[in-house]
Amino acid sequence: MAQQLLVRNGIVMRETAAAENVRGGYAAVYPALKTMEESGWIRRGMFVAGLGAAQFATPAAVDMLRSLRAEPERPETVHLAASDPANPYGSLLPWVDRSGLEGSSEHTMARAAGAGVILVNGRLAAFFRRRNPALQVFVPDDEPERGKVARELAQKLAAIAIRYQTKRSGLLIATINGVDAGEHFLGRYLEDSGFVPTAAGFQMRRVARAGSLAAEPVEEPEEDDA
């Protein structure tokens, strides 16, 4: 079990055992992890700040963490189902605090079927539900990071909207953080990425523009329709 947790997660700690619903909790696998560390197969340390103190990691995971100390020139943006094990939010990490967002929350965030997240450089940048026009976004407060993340986020949303079009559905963005989407600062980035403002909200309608954006690699997972 300890080895399986290491293969799946790279780093294993108390929160990992809880997220994986390990019978007996972290105490059930800790002795095996300690033995592996004493044998030199894995390493022990404080790899993730703010989480359990007794953390174990494979050498490959430690090397990967070191390689990520400097952020890439272009942010790495991924779209995942909220319930995907690769999404740490709502499981290993708490959901982002929304107390400082504009407007009021129109839905809670949860690792539920039909919910999706967008991560930019590993940080939660957006949460949305399929067939729900409300979008929650989380971007830095200061420039130039704010504009950079907003641009990447809008382009990823455009790619998702194009993908949804192939399923004869679509992506409607009516509100962003409880504010009318047209009034939110992200609106101009959505238009630059191919969205069109309508009476209902932002929609992807321009097929020609969509075709050019579709040429970009899209690695979106299949999502439940719930």
N, C-alpha and C positions, 0 to 999 in steps of 0.2 A: 504493500500500500504506500509506504514512504517513497519508494522508487517511482511509482506511478504518479504521485503528486509532484515529484521533482521534474519528471518528464513533461507533465502537462503544464506546470506553472513556472518552472525555472527557479523560483524562490518560494520556499514554504515557510509559513509562520502560523501563529494561532488563527489569524483571520482566514487563512487558506483552508484550514481544516473545517472551519465553520461554514465557509462558502461551498465546500465540497460535501458537506453533510457527512463527514467521517464519523462512523460509529465510535463512541467513546471520546470524541473530540481530539484536540491536539495531544493530549496526554497519551493517547493510544499509539501515536506514531513517533512521539518525541524520542523514546529510547532507541529506535532504529536509526533515526536521523543522527543522534549523538554518536552512535557506533560508527556510522558512515563517515562522520566528520573526524573522529579519532583515527580512522583508517586512512584518512587523506583523500577520500573519494569526493567529498563535498566540503564547502567552506561555511563557517559560521561568522556572522557579523551583523551590523546594523545597516542593511542595504536600503530599506525603505523607511524614511523618517515618519514618525507618528504612528507606526504600527507595532505589533508585538516585538518585544526585545529579543526573544530567541528566534533568530531567522537563519535559515540554512539555504544555500544556493549552490548550483552546479558551477564549475569553473567557467563554462561557456556563458552562463547567465551573467556572471560577474564581468566578464570581458565585454559583453554586449552593453551592460549598464555604463561601463567606462566609455564606450564608443559614443554614447548618447549624451555625454556631458555638454557638448557644443551642439546647439540647434542647427539643423540644415539650412542652407541658403533659402530654399523654398520649403515652406511648411509641408509636412507630411499629413495628408488628410484622408481619413477612412470613414466609411459608413458601415455601421454594424447594427444588427438587430439588438435591441436593448437587453435581450435575454442571452445574447451570445457570451460564452465564457471569456472571450477576449475583451469584453467590456467590463472594466473593473468597478464602474460606478453602480451603486445600489447593491454591491456585494462586498468586495474588498475595501472599496472606498465609498464614503457617503456621497449622496447626490450634492451637487453644488448648491450653496445657500442662495436662495432667490430673493432674500429680503430687500436687496438694493436694486432690484430690477424695476424698470418703468411699469406702471400700471399694476394690475392684479393678476395673479396666476389663474389661467383658465382650466388647467388640469394639473394633476399631480404627476410626478415622474415615478415610474416603476418599471421593473424588468418584466413587462407584460407582453403577451402576444400582440403583434401589430405595431409595437412601439419601436422606434429607431433612434440611434444616436449618431452624431458626427463628432469625431475626435480630431483635433488639430495638434500635431506634435504630442499626442497622448493625452491632451487635456480636453475635457468635455466642452464642445463649442455649440452644440444644438441638440435638442430633444424634440421629437414630434411623433405623432401617432398617425397611422395610415387612415385615410378618409376623415381626418380631423384637421380643419384649416388653421388651428392654433399652433404656433411655433414658439419654442423657448430657445433663446440664444444666450451665449455666455462668451463675451469677447473682452479683451483687455481694455482698461480705461484710458491708457495713454497711447499716443501715436509714437512711432509709426506702426507698432505692433497691432493696434486696433484696426487700422485699415488693411493691414496685411492679412490678418485672420478673417476679417469680414469678406475680403475678396476671395480667399480660398473657400470659405464657407458657402458663399453664393454660387461659386462654380460647381461645388459638389452637389448643392441642392439642384442646380440645373441638370447635372448628369443624372441625378435620381429622378427628376421629373421626366426626362427623356426615356429613361428605362421604364417608368410607369406607363408612359404612352404606348409602349409596345405591348402592354398588358390591357390596353383599352381602358385604362383608368386615368390617372393623372395626379398632379400634385398642386393643390390649391393652398396658397398662403394668404389667409385673410387678416390674421393678427400676429404680431410679434411681441412677445412679453406683455400681452394684454393691450397693446396699442395697435390702432389701425396700421396695417402693413405699409401703406403709402406714406404714413407720417413717421415711420421709424427710419433711422439713419441707414439701416441695412437695405432699404428699398432701392436706393440708387445703385447699389452693387448687384441686386437681383436683376434690375433692368439691363445693366451692362453685361450680365451673363445670359441674357436671352429671355427673361421673364417679361410678360406684358401686364401692365396694370389694368384691371377691369373693375366693374362695379362690385364684383364678388371678392376681388383680391388679386394677387399676382398668380398668373398662370403661364405655362409654357405653350405658346401657340405657333410660333414661327417655325415651320417645318424645315426651311432652308437653314436657318441658324442652328436648329436642333441637330441637323445632319452634321454640321461642322463640329459641334461639341461632342457628338456621339463618337467621333473618331478618337477621343481621348479614352484611355483604358478605364473601364468601370468595373470595380470588383465588389459590387454590392451583393450581399447575401440574399437568399430567398427569405421572405418574411411571411409569417402567418397572416391571414386576412381577418383575424378576429379584431 
